[in-house]
Amino acid sequence: MFEQLFKNIDNILHTDSGCGTELDYVEQTSWILFLKYLDDLEEDKKKSAILSGKKYEYILSPEYRWNTWACPKN
């Protein structure tokens, strides 16, 4: 599952101008994966807060959350 995801990311980034090898865009790939991890972490914390009857306040602004820019629902 993740292997195909990485291949898809690699294919998209490899077509950018100025990218000759995977090493040219490893920084961007790492950043994208970090943002996904951070979004998942916040969702877990939100669910835990709801289950304990507390209110959760996101660290990231809405425009920087994964669902807003990486996989919009419209």
MDAnalysis code that builds the backbone (N, CA, C; Angstrom):
import MDAnalysis as mda
import numpy as np

u = mda.Universe.empty(222, n_residues=74, atom_resindex=np.repeat(np.arange(74), 3), trajectory=True)
u.add_TopologyAttr("name", ["N", "CA", "C"] * 74)
u.add_TopologyAttr("resid", np.arange(1, 75))
u.add_TopologyAttr("resname", ["MET", "PHE", "GLU", "GLN", "LEU", "PHE", "LYS", "ASN", "ILE", "ASP", "ASN", "ILE", "LEU", "HIS", "THR", "ASP", "SER", "GLY", "CYS", "GLY", "THR", "GLU", "LEU", "ASP", "TYR", "VAL", "GLU", "GLN", "THR", "SER", "TRP", "ILE", "LEU", "PHE", "LEU", "LYS", "TYR", "LEU", "ASP", "ASP", "LEU", "GLU", "GLU", "ASP", "LYS", "LYS", "LYS", "SER", "ALA", "ILE", "LEU", "SER", "GLY", "LYS", "LYS", "TYR", "GLU", "TYR", "ILE", "LEU", "SER", "PRO", "GLU", "TYR", "ARG", "TRP", "ASN", "THR", "TRP", "ALA", "CYS", "PRO", "LYS", "ASN"])
u.atoms.positions = np.array([
    [0.833, -1.187, 0.000],
    [0.000, 0.000, 0.000],
    [0.879, 1.252, 0.000],
    [1.791, 1.366, 0.959],
    [2.637, 2.550, 1.038],
    [3.632, 2.607, -0.113],
    [4.055, 1.451, -0.584],
    [5.014, 1.421, -1.684],
    [4.435, 2.097, -2.921],
    [3.172, 1.800, -3.237],
    [2.528, 2.429, -4.390],
    [2.336, 3.920, -4.158],
    [2.010, 4.306, -2.942],
    [1.866, 5.721, -2.609],
    [3.171, 6.464, -2.846],
    [4.283, 5.896, -2.392],
    [5.586, 6.526, -2.607],
    [5.927, 6.602, -4.087],
    [5.591, 5.558, -4.835],
    [5.849, 5.580, -6.274],
    [5.052, 6.688, -6.952],
    [3.805, 6.871, -6.539],
    [2.978, 7.929, -7.110],
    [3.555, 9.308, -6.804],
    [3.979, 9.512, -5.572],
    [4.599, 10.784, -5.189],
    [5.871, 10.997, -5.988],
    [6.689, 9.954, -6.099],
    [7.938, 10.046, -6.857],
    [7.679, 10.404, -8.315],
    [6.674, 9.777, -8.910],
    [6.370, 10.056, -10.314],
    [5.954, 11.503, -10.530],
    [5.158, 12.037, -9.631],
    [4.715, 13.430, -9.749],
    [5.894, 14.376, -9.575],
    [6.678, 14.158, -8.538],
    [7.800, 15.058, -8.284],
    [8.901, 14.917, -9.335],
    [9.062, 13.720, -9.896],
    [10.115, 13.493, -10.886],
    [9.852, 14.260, -12.181],
    [8.585, 14.555, -12.459],
    [8.248, 15.271, -13.696],
    [8.471, 16.775, -13.574],
    [8.715, 17.278, -12.365],
    [9.026, 18.702, -12.193],
    [10.338, 19.039, -12.869],
    [10.420, 20.240, -13.398],
    [11.659, 20.645, -14.048],
    [12.768, 20.788, -13.012],
    [13.965, 20.396, -13.392],
    [15.114, 20.502, -12.504],
    [15.341, 19.293, -11.620],
    [14.490, 18.279, -11.734],
    [14.656, 17.073, -10.923],
    [15.239, 15.964, -11.792],
    [16.450, 15.580, -11.491],
    [17.091, 14.528, -12.260],
    [16.991, 13.171, -11.599],
    [17.105, 13.139, -10.268],
    [17.048, 11.878, -9.525],
    [16.131, 12.042, -8.315],
    [15.913, 10.921, -7.628],
    [15.076, 10.947, -6.426],
    [15.683, 11.832, -5.341],
    [16.994, 11.945, -5.320],
    [17.653, 12.770, -4.302],
    [17.322, 14.252, -4.457],
    [16.898, 14.654, -5.652],
    [16.558, 16.052, -5.885],
    [15.273, 16.469, -5.166],
    [14.407, 15.528, -4.879],
    [13.143, 15.889, -4.238],
    [12.858, 15.108, -2.955],
    [13.866, 14.494, -2.360],
    [13.660, 13.759, -1.116],
    [13.215, 14.698, 0.005],
    [13.688, 15.934, -0.014],
    [13.280, 16.899, 1.006],
    [11.780, 17.194, 0.916],
    [11.279, 17.371, -0.301],
    [9.847, 17.638, -0.478],
    [9.001, 16.429, -0.065],
    [9.466, 15.236, -0.420],
    [8.736, 14.029, -0.043],
    [8.682, 13.886, 1.480],
    [9.798, 14.143, 2.135],
    [9.845, 14.070, 3.600],
    [8.893, 15.073, 4.229],
    [8.845, 16.267, 3.683],
    [7.962, 17.317, 4.220],
    [6.498, 16.927, 4.060],
    [6.134, 16.381, 2.912],
    [4.752, 15.948, 2.673],
    [4.367, 14.857, 3.668],
    [5.253, 13.890, 3.869],
    [4.960, 12.809, 4.816],
    [4.871, 13.323, 6.249],
    [5.697, 14.298, 6.596],
    [5.619, 14.883, 7.930],
    [4.278, 15.582, 8.128],
    [3.825, 16.336, 7.128],
    [2.531, 17.025, 7.247],
    [1.385, 16.027, 7.388],
    [1.447, 14.912, 6.684],
    [0.418, 13.874, 6.812],
    [0.454, 13.274, 8.215],
    [1.648, 12.991, 8.715],
    [1.791, 12.462, 10.069],
    [1.206, 13.430, 11.096],
    [1.534, 14.705, 10.964],
    [1.045, 15.718, 11.892],
    [-0.475, 15.811, 11.854],
    [-1.055, 15.747, 10.668],
    [-2.509, 15.794, 10.543],
    [-3.154, 14.579, 11.208],
    [-2.588, 13.393, 10.984],
    [-3.119, 12.181, 11.623],
    [-3.002, 12.257, 13.140],
    [-1.885, 12.796, 13.628],
    [-1.691, 12.957, 15.070],
    [-2.755, 13.884, 15.654],
    [-3.018, 14.971, 14.966],
    [-4.041, 15.899, 15.455],
    [-5.433, 15.267, 15.454],
    [-5.726, 14.471, 14.437],
    [-7.029, 13.794, 14.402],
    [-7.161, 12.813, 15.562],
    [-6.096, 12.090, 15.885],
    [-6.122, 11.173, 17.037],
    [-6.346, 11.938, 18.341],
    [-5.650, 13.067, 18.484],
    [-5.816, 13.874, 19.698],
    [-7.225, 14.447, 19.793],
    [-7.795, 14.817, 18.651],
    [-9.162, 15.344, 18.640],
    [-10.148, 14.266, 19.092],
    [-9.974, 13.047, 18.561],
    [-10.862, 11.943, 18.948],
    [-10.734, 11.634, 20.438],
    [-9.524, 11.645, 20.965],
    [-9.308, 11.396, 22.394],
    [-9.962, 12.474, 23.241],
    [-9.857, 13.719, 22.792],
    [-10.464, 14.825, 23.530],
    [-11.985, 14.691, 23.539],
    [-12.561, 14.344, 22.401],
    [-14.018, 14.179, 22.321],
    [-14.474, 13.055, 23.250],
    [-13.738, 11.935, 23.251],
    [-14.107, 10.811, 24.107],
    [-14.009, 11.151, 25.591],
    [-13.125, 12.063, 25.943],
    [-13.003, 12.445, 27.352],
    [-13.820, 13.694, 27.683],
    [-14.636, 14.145, 26.726],
    [-15.519, 15.281, 26.976],
    [-14.836, 16.633, 26.949],
    [-13.681, 16.708, 26.312],
    [-12.947, 17.967, 26.237],
    [-13.014, 18.533, 24.824],
    [-12.669, 19.793, 24.709],
    [-12.621, 20.450, 23.414],
    [-11.179, 20.423, 22.919],
    [-10.993, 20.129, 21.623],
    [-9.643, 20.098, 21.062],
    [-9.414, 21.314, 20.177],
    [-8.260, 21.922, 20.323],
    [-7.884, 23.058, 19.497],
    [-6.709, 22.646, 18.612],
    [-6.907, 22.724, 17.302],
    [-5.880, 22.310, 16.345],
    [-4.629, 23.171, 16.439],
    [-3.486, 22.544, 16.182],
    [-2.220, 23.256, 16.107],
    [-2.128, 23.979, 14.764],
    [-2.516, 23.272, 13.698],
    [-2.441, 23.822, 12.351],
    [-3.679, 24.641, 12.007],
    [-3.480, 25.716, 11.283],
    [-4.597, 26.498, 10.758],
    [-5.335, 25.657, 9.718],
    [-6.618, 25.923, 9.508],
    [-7.399, 25.092, 8.569],
    [-6.791, 24.983, 7.165],
    [-6.200, 26.048, 6.653],
    [-5.673, 25.992, 5.286],
    [-4.442, 25.101, 5.145],
    [-3.815, 24.722, 6.273],
    [-2.620, 23.877, 6.223],
    [-2.894, 22.423, 6.576],
    [-4.139, 22.098, 6.895],
    [-4.475, 20.715, 7.235],
    [-4.532, 19.857, 5.983],
    [-4.185, 18.599, 6.143],
    [-4.067, 17.660, 5.017],
    [-5.326, 17.634, 4.167],
    [-6.493, 17.519, 4.805],
    [-7.745, 17.400, 4.051],
    [-8.078, 18.651, 3.247],
    [-7.526, 19.779, 3.614],
    [-7.804, 21.014, 2.898],
    [-7.020, 21.099, 1.599],
    [-5.737, 20.801, 1.643],
    [-4.917, 21.013, 0.447],
    [-4.516, 19.737, -0.282],
    [-4.400, 18.621, 0.421],
    [-3.917, 17.400, -0.234],
    [-5.043, 16.543, -0.802],
    [-6.183, 16.536, -0.134],
    [-7.303, 15.740, -0.626],
    [-8.625, 16.455, -0.346],
    [-8.849, 17.582, -1.033],
    [-10.092, 18.329, -0.826],
    [-11.311, 17.483, -1.253],
    [-12.418, 17.726, -0.601],
    [-13.617, 16.908, -0.819],
    [-14.564, 17.462, -1.877],
    [-14.182, 18.514, -2.592],
    [-15.120, 19.082, -3.580],
    [-14.805, 18.687, -4.982],
])
